Amino acid sequence: MFAKCFGESSSSGREYPTVIEELCRHFSLADIRKSTNNFDDNRVIGHGTCCKVFKGCLRHNDGSYYPVAVKRFHWEYSEGFKREVELLCQLHHPNCVSIVGFCKHKKESIVVYEYMSNGSLDQHLGSDVREALPWKKRLEICVGAARGLHYLHSGLKRTIIHHDIKPSKILLDDNMHPKLSGFSCSLLGAHFKEKPKPIKTDFAGTYGYAPMEYLRDCTVTDKCDVYAFGVVLLEVVSGSLYFLIQTELLGKCVEENIDPKIKGEIAAECWQVFIDIALRCIKNEADERPAMGEVEVELERALLLQQQADLTNMDRDYTLLSKNIIIPKSEGGFEFVTG
């Protein structure tokens, strides 16, 4: 990590460290205001508990313009801003969003990153979506997101735990390629945190995204990301956002909850691999869950099986005969029954 990254003046009198300055551009508040038309509400493309995201426009040295995403943190979330800038400066992977620069001016904390023209994955799921994503495209997005998470967990000197994986944090570029975003909650290595109050929040520690050991003793490891990603996989196939396993799926057949818009598109061989890895991701005990590397490999295998099936089945009309049921256990948690 970068030591003393913020809060101390550099030799030029500006409040940012030389190492950060070398890795990404420092924008003045005037630059940011101009790029977003003074934070015009009509430019808002996303928002959350800690920030609001605007579409901005910056100019290249040759005079041409290019779009950017401008993430303006609420003043009380300055620590999240620091964490996001520090981490994004270290990430270099095609499935992680790229930082363009930042602005730190008094109470203003702003991150500028590449603009993703197709928004986030959650905007392409749900019953209100006009044009549903085909099953194979959903699977390709899952593969890319898994690659990004595998990189965070194993591709750097220290493991980065995203800690907030959900469809809204998976952005899609012009070609619908996924890139992970939202690193303000991320952690370096395993952490032990104070047990949360029993209220629903909009973080990865919600009951829908948190594994049992997190709710039990708040140990945060890379297996928490695996659990959250398993829930994302179920959301992708069901078309339901914020899919709460404890209430929405317990005692029900997973196959009967597949998004009606993609029913008949999933080959049986592909489904068997996909649902197996998804259910293994959400096992109660952390050591029973796969590593992200294995999740990536299995999803790639599922995609290959789908592609092979499509070559021989030109009608693309498949029937799933399997039944996977998630049932509650008397001692807490749940288990899976396959029929």
C-alpha positions as CSV (number, residue, x, y, z in Angstrom):
1,M,0.0,0.0,0.0
2,F,1.0,3.6,-0.4
3,A,2.2,5.2,2.8
4,K,0.7,8.5,3.9
5,C,-1.3,8.7,0.6
6,F,-3.5,11.6,1.5
7,G,-3.6,14.5,3.8
8,E,0.0,15.7,3.5
9,S,1.3,18.3,1.0
10,S,3.7,17.5,-1.7
11,S,6.7,19.7,-2.6
12,S,4.3,21.6,-5.0
13,G,2.0,22.4,-2.1
14,R,-0.8,20.1,-3.3
15,E,-2.4,17.5,-1.0
16,Y,-1.6,14.3,-2.7
17,P,1.5,12.0,-2.7
18,T,4.0,11.9,-5.5
19,V,3.5,8.1,-6.1
20,I,-0.2,8.6,-6.6
21,E,0.4,11.6,-8.9
22,E,2.7,9.4,-11.1
23,L,0.1,6.7,-11.4
24,C,-3.0,8.8,-12.2
25,R,-4.0,12.3,-13.0
26,H,-4.9,14.9,-10.4
27,F,-7.9,17.0,-11.4
28,S,-8.8,20.4,-10.0
29,L,-12.3,20.9,-8.7
30,A,-12.8,23.3,-11.5
31,D,-11.9,20.6,-14.0
32,I,-14.5,18.3,-12.5
33,R,-17.2,20.9,-12.3
34,K,-16.7,21.7,-16.0
35,S,-16.7,18.1,-17.1
36,T,-20.0,17.4,-15.3
37,N,-21.7,20.7,-16.0
38,N,-21.4,21.6,-12.3
39,F,-22.6,18.2,-11.1
40,D,-25.8,18.4,-13.2
41,D,-28.4,15.9,-11.9
42,N,-29.2,15.1,-15.6
43,R,-25.7,13.6,-15.8
44,V,-26.2,11.2,-12.9
45,I,-25.6,7.6,-14.1
46,G,-25.5,5.9,-10.7
47,H,-25.7,6.4,-7.0
48,G,-25.3,4.5,-3.7
49,T,-25.0,4.9,0.0
50,C,-21.6,6.6,-0.1
51,C,-21.6,8.4,-3.5
52,K,-23.2,9.7,-6.7
53,V,-21.8,8.9,-10.1
54,F,-22.0,11.4,-13.0
55,K,-21.1,11.1,-16.7
56,G,-18.4,13.6,-17.4
57,C,-16.5,14.7,-20.6
58,L,-12.8,15.4,-20.7
59,R,-10.5,16.5,-23.5
60,H,-7.5,14.7,-25.0
61,N,-4.3,16.6,-25.8
62,D,-5.3,16.6,-29.4
63,G,-8.5,18.4,-28.7
64,S,-10.9,15.5,-29.0
65,Y,-13.3,14.7,-26.2
66,Y,-13.9,11.4,-24.3
67,P,-16.5,10.3,-21.7
68,V,-15.6,9.4,-18.1
69,A,-17.4,8.4,-15.0
70,V,-17.1,10.8,-12.1
71,K,-17.7,9.3,-8.7
72,R,-18.4,12.0,-6.1
73,F,-18.2,10.6,-2.5
74,H,-20.3,12.1,0.3
75,W,-18.0,14.0,2.6
76,E,-18.3,11.5,5.5
77,Y,-17.0,8.6,3.2
78,S,-13.5,10.1,2.6
79,E,-11.8,6.8,3.8
80,G,-13.6,4.9,1.1
81,F,-12.4,7.4,-1.4
82,K,-8.8,6.9,-0.3
83,R,-9.1,3.2,-0.4
84,E,-10.6,3.2,-3.9
85,V,-7.8,5.5,-5.3
86,E,-5.1,3.4,-3.7
87,L,-6.4,0.1,-5.0
88,L,-7.4,1.2,-8.4
89,C,-3.9,2.6,-9.0
90,Q,-2.6,-0.9,-8.4
91,L,-5.1,-2.9,-10.6
92,H,-4.2,-3.7,-14.1
93,H,-6.6,-6.3,-15.5
94,P,-9.1,-6.3,-18.4
95,N,-11.9,-7.2,-16.0
96,C,-11.3,-4.4,-13.5
97,V,-12.3,-0.8,-14.2
98,S,-9.4,1.6,-14.9
99,I,-8.8,4.8,-13.0
100,V,-8.3,8.0,-14.9
101,G,-7.6,10.3,-12.0
102,F,-8.9,11.9,-8.8
103,C,-9.8,15.2,-7.2
104,K,-9.2,15.9,-3.5
105,H,-10.3,19.5,-2.5
106,K,-11.3,20.3,1.0
107,K,-14.5,18.2,1.6
108,E,-14.7,17.1,-2.0
109,S,-13.4,13.5,-2.7
110,I,-13.8,12.4,-6.3
111,V,-12.6,9.5,-8.4
112,V,-12.6,9.6,-12.2
113,Y,-12.6,6.3,-14.0
114,E,-13.3,4.9,-17.5
115,Y,-16.9,5.3,-18.7
116,M,-18.8,2.1,-19.3
117,S,-21.4,2.7,-22.0
118,N,-23.7,-0.3,-21.1
119,G,-24.0,0.5,-17.5
120,S,-24.0,-2.2,-14.9
121,L,-25.2,-5.8,-14.9
122,D,-28.2,-5.1,-12.7
123,Q,-29.6,-2.8,-15.3
124,H,-29.9,-5.7,-17.7
125,L,-31.7,-8.1,-15.2
126,G,-35.2,-8.0,-13.8
127,S,-38.7,-8.2,-15.2
128,D,-38.7,-4.5,-16.4
129,V,-35.8,-4.9,-18.8
130,R,-36.9,-4.4,-22.4
131,E,-34.3,-6.5,-24.1
132,A,-33.2,-9.4,-21.9
133,L,-29.6,-10.6,-22.1
134,P,-29.4,-14.1,-23.8
135,W,-28.2,-16.9,-21.6
136,K,-24.8,-17.3,-23.3
137,K,-24.1,-13.5,-22.9
138,R,-24.9,-13.8,-19.2
139,L,-22.6,-16.7,-18.9
140,E,-19.8,-14.8,-20.7
141,I,-20.2,-11.9,-18.2
142,C,-20.0,-14.3,-15.3
143,V,-16.8,-15.7,-16.7
144,G,-15.2,-12.3,-17.0
145,A,-16.3,-11.2,-13.5
146,A,-14.8,-14.4,-12.1
147,R,-11.5,-13.7,-13.9
148,G,-11.5,-10.2,-12.3
149,L,-12.1,-11.7,-8.8
150,H,-9.5,-14.4,-9.3
151,Y,-7.0,-11.6,-10.1
152,L,-7.9,-9.7,-7.0
153,H,-7.5,-12.8,-4.8
154,S,-4.4,-14.3,-6.4
155,G,-2.8,-12.0,-9.0
156,L,-1.2,-9.4,-6.7
157,K,1.3,-9.4,-3.9
158,R,-1.5,-9.2,-1.4
159,T,-5.0,-10.6,-1.7
160,I,-7.6,-7.9,-2.2
161,I,-11.1,-8.8,-0.9
162,H,-13.7,-6.9,-2.9
163,H,-16.2,-7.1,-0.1
164,D,-19.1,-5.7,-2.1
165,I,-19.7,-8.0,-5.1
166,K,-23.2,-7.7,-6.6
167,P,-24.6,-7.0,-10.1
168,S,-24.4,-3.2,-9.7
169,K,-20.7,-3.5,-9.2
170,I,-20.1,-5.3,-12.5
171,L,-19.9,-2.7,-15.3
172,L,-20.3,-3.4,-19.0
173,D,-18.3,-1.7,-21.8
174,D,-19.2,-1.1,-25.4
175,N,-18.8,-4.8,-26.2
176,M,-20.6,-6.0,-23.0
177,H,-17.3,-7.1,-21.5
178,P,-17.5,-7.0,-17.7
179,K,-15.3,-4.9,-15.4
180,L,-15.4,-4.9,-11.6
181,S,-15.9,-1.6,-9.9
182,G,-16.8,-0.2,-6.4
183,F,-13.6,-0.8,-4.4
184,S,-14.4,1.7,-1.6
185,C,-15.3,-1.2,0.7
186,S,-12.4,-3.5,-0.3
187,L,-9.8,-4.9,2.1
188,L,-6.3,-6.1,1.9
189,G,-6.1,-9.6,3.3
190,A,-8.4,-11.2,5.9
191,H,-10.0,-9.0,8.5
192,F,-12.0,-9.5,11.7
193,K,-14.7,-6.8,12.0
194,E,-17.1,-5.9,14.8
195,K,-20.3,-7.8,14.5
196,P,-23.0,-5.8,12.6
197,K,-26.3,-4.7,14.0
198,P,-29.2,-6.8,12.7
199,I,-30.3,-4.3,10.1
200,K,-30.4,-4.5,6.3
201,T,-27.8,-2.3,4.6
202,D,-26.7,-1.9,1.0
203,F,-23.3,-3.5,1.4
204,A,-21.9,-6.9,0.8
205,G,-22.6,-7.6,4.5
206,T,-26.3,-7.8,3.9
207,Y,-28.1,-11.0,4.8
208,G,-28.5,-11.8,1.1
209,Y,-24.8,-11.5,0.3
210,A,-23.1,-12.4,3.6
211,P,-21.9,-15.9,4.3
212,M,-22.8,-17.5,7.6
213,E,-19.4,-17.0,9.2
214,Y,-19.6,-13.3,8.5
215,L,-22.9,-13.0,10.3
216,R,-21.5,-15.2,13.1
217,D,-18.2,-13.6,13.9
218,C,-17.5,-11.1,11.1
219,T,-14.4,-12.8,9.7
220,V,-13.9,-11.3,6.2
221,T,-11.8,-13.5,3.8
222,D,-11.7,-14.1,0.1
223,K,-14.3,-16.8,0.6
224,C,-16.8,-14.0,1.5
225,D,-16.3,-12.8,-2.1
226,V,-16.9,-16.4,-3.3
227,Y,-20.2,-16.6,-1.4
228,A,-21.4,-13.2,-2.7
229,F,-20.4,-14.2,-6.2
230,G,-22.4,-17.4,-5.9
231,V,-25.5,-15.3,-5.1
232,V,-24.7,-13.1,-8.1
233,L,-24.7,-16.3,-10.3
234,L,-28.2,-17.2,-8.9
235,E,-29.4,-13.7,-9.7
236,V,-28.0,-13.9,-13.2
237,V,-29.9,-17.1,-14.0
238,S,-33.1,-16.1,-12.1
239,G,-33.2,-12.5,-13.4
240,S,-34.0,-11.4,-9.8
241,L,-32.0,-8.6,-8.2
242,Y,-30.9,-8.8,-4.5
243,F,-31.7,-12.4,-4.5
244,L,-32.1,-13.4,-0.8
245,I,-31.4,-17.1,-0.5
246,Q,-32.9,-17.3,2.9
247,T,-36.3,-16.1,1.8
248,E,-36.6,-16.5,-1.9
249,L,-35.2,-19.9,-2.7
250,L,-35.4,-22.0,0.5
251,G,-37.4,-25.2,-0.2
252,K,-37.8,-24.4,-3.8
253,C,-36.5,-25.9,-7.0
254,V,-33.8,-23.7,-8.6
255,E,-34.8,-24.8,-12.1
256,E,-38.3,-23.6,-11.6
257,N,-36.9,-20.1,-10.7
258,I,-34.9,-19.6,-14.0
259,D,-35.7,-16.3,-15.7
260,P,-38.6,-17.0,-18.1
261,K,-36.8,-14.8,-20.7
262,I,-34.0,-17.4,-21.0
263,K,-35.9,-20.7,-20.4
264,G,-35.1,-23.1,-23.1
265,E,-31.7,-21.5,-23.9
266,I,-29.6,-23.4,-21.4
267,A,-28.1,-26.7,-22.5
268,A,-28.4,-29.5,-19.9
269,E,-24.6,-30.2,-19.8
270,C,-23.9,-26.5,-19.3
271,W,-26.5,-26.2,-16.6
272,Q,-25.1,-29.1,-14.6
273,V,-21.7,-27.5,-14.4
274,F,-23.1,-24.0,-13.8
275,I,-25.5,-24.8,-11.0
276,D,-23.0,-27.1,-9.3
277,I,-20.4,-24.4,-8.9
278,A,-23.0,-21.7,-8.0
279,L,-24.3,-23.9,-5.1
280,R,-20.8,-24.8,-4.0
281,C,-20.0,-21.0,-3.7
282,I,-22.8,-20.5,-1.2
283,K,-22.0,-23.4,1.1
284,N,-22.2,-22.4,4.8
285,E,-18.6,-23.2,5.8
286,A,-15.9,-21.2,4.1
287,D,-13.5,-24.1,3.7
288,E,-16.1,-26.0,1.7
289,R,-16.4,-23.2,-0.9
290,P,-14.1,-23.3,-4.0
291,A,-11.4,-20.7,-4.6
292,M,-12.1,-18.1,-7.3
293,G,-9.6,-19.8,-9.6
294,E,-11.8,-23.0,-9.6
295,V,-15.0,-20.9,-10.1
296,E,-13.4,-19.3,-13.1
297,V,-12.4,-22.6,-14.6
298,E,-15.8,-24.2,-14.1
299,L,-17.7,-21.3,-15.6
300,E,-15.4,-21.4,-18.6
301,R,-16.2,-25.1,-18.9
302,A,-19.9,-24.4,-18.7
303,L,-19.6,-21.8,-21.5
304,L,-17.7,-24.3,-23.7
305,L,-20.3,-26.9,-23.1
306,Q,-23.0,-24.4,-24.1
307,Q,-21.2,-23.4,-27.2
308,Q,-20.7,-27.0,-28.2
309,A,-24.4,-27.8,-27.6
310,D,-25.4,-24.8,-29.7
311,L,-23.4,-26.1,-32.7
312,T,-25.5,-29.3,-32.8
313,N,-28.9,-27.9,-31.6
314,M,-29.8,-25.2,-34.2
315,D,-33.2,-24.7,-32.6
316,R,-31.6,-23.7,-29.3
317,D,-34.5,-25.2,-27.4
318,Y,-33.4,-27.2,-24.4
319,T,-35.1,-28.9,-21.6
320,L,-33.7,-29.2,-18.1
321,L,-34.7,-32.4,-16.2
322,S,-32.6,-31.9,-13.1
323,K,-34.0,-30.5,-9.9
324,N,-31.8,-28.7,-7.3
325,I,-33.6,-27.8,-4.1
326,I,-32.1,-25.7,-1.3
327,I,-33.6,-26.8,2.0
328,P,-33.0,-25.4,5.6
329,K,-31.1,-27.4,8.1
330,S,-32.4,-27.8,11.7
331,E,-29.1,-26.5,13.2
332,G,-29.1,-23.4,10.9
333,G,-28.0,-22.7,7.4
334,F,-29.1,-24.9,4.4
335,E,-28.1,-27.8,2.2
336,F,-28.7,-28.8,-1.4
337,V,-30.7,-31.8,-2.6
338,T,-30.3,-32.8,-6.3
339,G,-32.9,-35.0,-7.9
